[in-house]
Amino acid sequence: MEQLARKIAKTISTNLHYDEEKEAVIAYGLIAIIQTFVTLLIVIILGIVFKILIEALLVTLSASLLRKYSGCSHASSIGICTATAVIYSIGCGLIIKYLLVGIHDTDIVVVITSVIFTFAYWIAYKKAPVDSPNKPIKSKAKITRMRKGTFIVLTCFLLLNGLLIALSGQYPIFLNYSFGILFGIIWQISTLTKFSAKLADIISFTH
């Protein structure tokens, strides 16, 4: 995936007479697009196989949308990053489907949601946005825009979760969808922490 993205970026940069810095930015964007597509495709296939399609997709999509603005720690290999995302999304889908299925008390879900979003807002305030060596964030205006986007996305998810919980009395399956969003938020917001950066190094076998 990474080699393909870099070849395409090289071709585009050559045709448009871009310098190496612009080529690197193009390559980074293409890698992100290809990785997202591959991740979604695998999650969809496995989600259908294990009958957890919506739950797994909600984990993936909520994390991906938040990542667009908050940034995150990166593994050294796109393959490791993709595999980790797939395993987490499918694992959470299975947990929601088979372990959390017995939770019908909306008061408990409200407490869980409140704790997770409080943690998410706090981490976002302290850390977001997190850049990467391949795409450093230098502009103060961009930093402000991404921080604002992070809080807007979190607030939208908070409101959506509230709606799902409110409607779960009539549609119990909505609690599953609520947990899907929560697991996505937990995953993405955790990637902003130093612990996540250390974990990414361990998984990537780097120091």
Secondary structure, DSSP 8 states (H G I E B T S, - for coil): -HHHHHHHHHHHHHHHT--HHHHHHHHHHHHHHHHHHHHHHHHHHHHHHTT-HHHHHHHHHHHHHHHHHHB----S-HHHHHHHHHHHHHHHHHHHHHTSTT---HHHHHHHHHHHHHHHHHHHHHH-SB-BTTB----HHHHHHHHHHHHHHHHHHHHHHHHHHHHTTT-THHHHHHHHHHHHHHHHHHTTSHHHHHHHHHHTT--
